[in-house]
């Protein structure tokens, strides 16, 4: 399968995201990105002063969601040189592994083309041939259209999904390999994370540079 340059650009980001995700799911795996702030536990946050300095260098950091219900940030990677941020969330039971990334679009990217290329990259990352790949769309509370792809990994006993939202200058994506609970198989398995995705994506939408 031939992949054009734009798709390859986003696919590279998504595959790096997926590689980091695979590492995260191992017992000792650590995301292999340059880490500027890490919180091994809830109490080990940066000081107010250092956070302020980080935000000055990379303003999008002011728009992250540190905690949502039982999910909290366990690791944060800031790239002020390109204005991006990657976040790793989990809960205390380690059953809600989640990666969120906000990155700048390429200078010549249109909203439609970027969305199309990101979805193609997501399909490739999740496995385009899977008959069980579920395509979902929903709107955030602020009216932003979210695109999600996912499938149920029975072998690993988890649902895996990628959700994407493209803004004018940024795209935000969330990778959510969540352990299966007792929910019935079907859309209910994937919609478990919708509230989290809506909250995180809407918060990023408040960043004027996005």
Buried (B, 14 or more C-beta within 10 A) or exposed (E): EEBEEBBBBBBEBBBBBBEBBEBBEEEEEEBEBEBBBBBEEEEEBBEEEEBEEBBEEBBBBBBBBEEBEEBBBBBBBBBBEEBBBBBBBBBEEEBBBBBBBBBBBBEEBEEEBBBBBBBBBBBBBBEEEBEEBBEBEBEBEEEBEBBBBBBBBEEEEBBBBBBBBBBEBBBBBBBBBBBBEEEEEEEEBBBBBBEBBBBBBBBBBEBEEB
